[in-house]
Amino acid sequence: QVLAITDVPFSVSQSYETLKTKFKSIPGILDVSASMEIPTRPIKDQGMVKVSGVTEDEENLPSADIQIIDTNALDLLDIKLIAGEPLPQSIKNLDKTSDGVGAMTRYMLANRKAYLLNEKAVKLLGWQTADEAIGHEMSWSIGNLELAKGPIVGVISDFHQESLKTEIDPL
C-alpha cells in the first residue's frame, strides 16, 4: 500500500530529508519518496528536449513531460527499469536556502542532473532500443527555464502517470 501526501508546503519540502528520516522511523513505514507530481495526477510541465547528437534542429525540438523524483521513487512505485541504471545518489544535494521559488529555481538549474526516459520518449527521439539512449547528454526546457544537462542513465517502462483512460506521454 502506498500513501500519497499532496500539497506539501514549500517550507516542509525544504526539510524533506529530515521528514523522510522521521517517517521511516515509524513502525510499518517501509520507505518514503518524493515526486513533483503523484501518480494519477496529470503533469502540467511539457517542455522541449535537447539531446546531444540527436536533436540538432532547434526549431523542431520534441516535447516531453518531466517528473522530478527522489532517487528511490522507481522502487517505491514499482516502475520497471528496462535499460541502464537507476538515478545515482550523487544527484541529491538540494540547496537548503528557504527563499521559496528562488531556491527551487536555483536547484533546478544548478545541481547535477541525471535523466530517465520512458519507452515512449525513447521512440519519440528516434532510437530503436532503450540501450541506444543510455549515456547521451540531454536537457529539458520550458519557457525561459532550462534544466542543466545531464546523462540519460536509464530507461523505464511506460506507466500510467495519469488516468488509465489517457494515453501515456513521453516522459
Secondary structure, DSSP 8 states (H G I E B T S, - for coil): ---------HHHHTTHHHHHHHHHTSTT------BSS-TTS----EEEEEETTT---GGG--EEE---B-TTHHHHTT--EEEE----GGG--------THHHHHHHHHHS---EEEEHHHHHHTT-SSGGGGTT-EEEEEETTEE---EEEEEEE----SS-TTS-----
